[in-house]
Amino acid sequence: MKIVFASGNKHKIEEFGAILKRYMPEIQVLSMKEVGIFDDIVEDGLTFEENAMIKARAVAKYGYIGVADDSGITVDALGGAPGIYSARYAGEHGNDKKNNQKLLLDMQGIENRAGAFVCAIACAFPENSPYSDFCVRGECPGVVLYEEKGEGGFGYDPLFFVEKCQKTYAELSSDEKNEISHRAVATKLFAEKFVKELSDKE
């Protein structure tokens, strides 16, 4: 079975595919580009779940099983920011360096560094499918450091310290990160829900 992941972020697709294979080795995860979809999807939802579903349904309308995640970092002392604006927190979409700099600037003088990485994964089926669209959510708690640590990962990974691992996301190996991350938690829930949805309708 093939599913199309609605994202242009290569890192996200690779992470999701690697984690999903643990639970559903027969699933093939394709990018939008690989199936010839080049739509510029407007993410105008107010939550991670809404944005994930918007993207998944944009793919499903082409007749594919559409899957999308919307994820980001939420910081308690900033009222949940950057939240759904994580990728464009500094104004320019996907500029990791500027986003990290802005987060550090906004956290200056703040002692409460608690936060979480959040990932919502939505699944949308083509029109007239017997299956029902759904969305799951995974979280990984942590704290925001005062400076970047680690060379791996992407996005806010060098600033996000996971206390149970005593490492930042950027210091974890891919395998370690894929065990505990917000995307790992959400992908496991996704696989369970996906299998249940298909088996319930058989």
Secondary structure, DSSP 8 states (H G I E B T S, - for coil): -EEEE--S-HHHHHHHHHHHHHH-TT-EEEETGGGT---------SSHHHHHHHHHHHHHTTTS-EEEEEEEEEEGGGTT-BGGGGGGTTSSTT-HHHHHHHHHHHTTT----EEEEEEEEEEE--TT-SS--EEEEEEEEEEE-SS---SSSSTTGGGEEETTTTEEGGGS-HHHHHHHSHHHHHHHHHHHHHHHHHHHT-
